[in-house]
């Protein structure tokens, strides 16, 4: 049987941290106390004007490939999860593939599941590898959410940041990605969305992120708790055996509530939301890479990654390192 194992991780956060006080100095009607008490966020990173999601993704990808001890030419599948692509088309994944110097390579495509996009990408890549059609996949989450924020709306603009994270998945005889579960419910699309598009050379509708925070909180806590239990059940292991939970980094209160539902202490939960804010599809792979490089997550441990995003989409994966 062919399994898919994580061989390397990488991440990239652009520029210097932008603190809550920095946002106030830029004219956002808020305060450090207001943001911190409600979200746990103290800082985030923003890409400079003109820097694209593919550029952030390339840095994270190169670091993941180096971590795996591979060359770019070893990659035969590139999946990029993003809601802020460089272009309408071609896909950001093909731009990353080109940036890595991969010519006549395997498949490359984007996944749009917003903050759950990386989990979707991991599940897809695992299926490709398990089928035997591909040997080595690069799965990336990359976002420049600063481009879709309304800086007059303090309920949303203080939450998000830019960044990219990546993993290399490769075929192995030993178990790695043990179980995945993906879900969606499009009837909830209006509570977290960017309700605009481009047509006839003009922006049609609203080009900024809009969110019903209370509705998102209620949905996220239940969905994340349920889907984490689902993947442990699929794998046939008790959820108490999980060494680390790496959740989507949206809000510390959501993370804490999810941990309580699972009966996991917070010292088993990887959190970076205080330093990075919500980087959407990038948040899980960035947090995962930070934990790996800090020595928290290491070989022999069992990890659950999970996310929930606009759509609504949600999902999780149980991974043996």
Secondary structure, 3 states (H helix, E strand, C coil): CCEEEEEEEEEECCCCCEEHHHHHHCCCCCCHHHHHHHHCCCEECCCCCCCCHHHHHHHHHHHHHHHHCCCHHHCCEEEEECCCCCCCCCCHHHHHHHHCCCCCCCEEEEECCHHHHHHHHHHHHHHHHHHCCCCEEEEEEEEEHHHHCCCCCHHHHCCECEEEEEEEEEEECCCCEEEEEEEECHHHHHHEECCEEEECCEEEECCCCEECHHHHHHHHHHHHHHHHHHHHHHHCCCHHHCCEEEECCCCHHHHHHHHHHHCCCHHHECCCHHHHCECCCHHHHHHHHHHHHCCCCCCCCEEEEEEEECCCEEEEEEEEC
